Amino acid sequence: MDLASVGGIVAAGIILVVVMILDGGSPAELFSHAAPIILTLGGSAAIATATGPIDVLFKLPKYFRITFTKNKYNEIQTIMQITSMADKARREGLLALEDESKKVDDNFLRKGIMLVVDGIEPAQVQGILELEISQMKQRHEVGINWFVQAGGFSPTFGIIGTVMGLINVLKELSDPEKLAISIASAFLATLWGLLSANMIWLPIGGKLSARNFEEVAYRKMLVEGILALQAGENPRLIKEKLLAFLPPDIREKANVKVSAAPEANA
C-alpha cells in the first residue's frame, strides 16, 4: 500500500469533516442528496471517456490499484543482478548470459539481455529499447489524461448541477420548506464538483504521472546497464553508473549491498 496516496486523501477527508463540524454542519449532509453526486461523478467520468479510447474506462480498476500500491521495482536488486551478469560475461562471454536471462523476472530487462546475446548491434539495441520506453509513456499518458480531464470537467458539472438546482428553487418560492431543501441540493452540486476534482480525479492523475516518471527512470537505468554490459565494461564501473540513477540519500546504503555482488578485477 502506498501510504502517501492513502494517507493524503484520508487526511484531506478528515480535515473536510472537521471543518464541517466546526462550522456547525454534519458530514452526513454531503450525502443527503444523490442527484449532485451522480451528476458530478458520473458526468465528469462520462465526458472524460468521450475524450479518449473506451478502453480506459475498463482499465479504471487497474489505475486505482496502481495509485494505492507501491511500485514493484527493486532498483538495488536489479543493479546487483546486472553487475553479476557483467562479471559472468567478462569471464565466459555474452553467450553465457542466455541461461542467466531466464532467471530475470523483468520482461524489459530480459528482452534487452536476449538482444545482446543474439549479437544485435548496440545502436539497434538502444533504439529498440528506447522505442519500447516511448510507447510505454504514450500508453500511460492515455490513462493520466483521462483523470486530468475528469478533474477539469467535474467543477463544471458541479456548476451545471447548481444552475439546475436553482431553476427548481424558483419553482418552490411559495413553499419555504421545499425552498431550503432545493437551495441546499443546488449548492451541494458545486461542492461535489470541487471535491471530486481535488480529492479524487486530479490526485490520482498526479500519482499516475509520478508512477510513469518512476518507471521511465527505471527503464532508462536498465538500458544503460544493458549497453554497458554489451560493451564489456568493468562490473565496478557499471555499478557506479547505475547507482547514479538512485537518490543520493539511499545511494550509500545501496552501494554497500551492491558491493556484495561478484565483480571482475580491474
Secondary structure, DSSP 8 states (H G I E B T S, - for coil): --HHHHHHHHHHHHHHHHHHHHTT--GGGGGS-HHHHIIIIIHHHHHHHHTS-THHHHTHHHHHHHHHS-----HHHHHHHHHHHHHHHHHH-GGGHHHHHTT---HHHHHHHHHHHTT--HHHHHHHHHHHHHHHHHHHHHHHHHHHHHHHHHHHHHHHHHHHHHHHHHHTTT-HHHHHHHHHHHHHHHHHHHHHIIIIIHHHHHHHHHHHHHHHHHHHHHHHHHHHHHTT--HHHHHHHHHTTS-HHHHHHHHHHHTTS-----
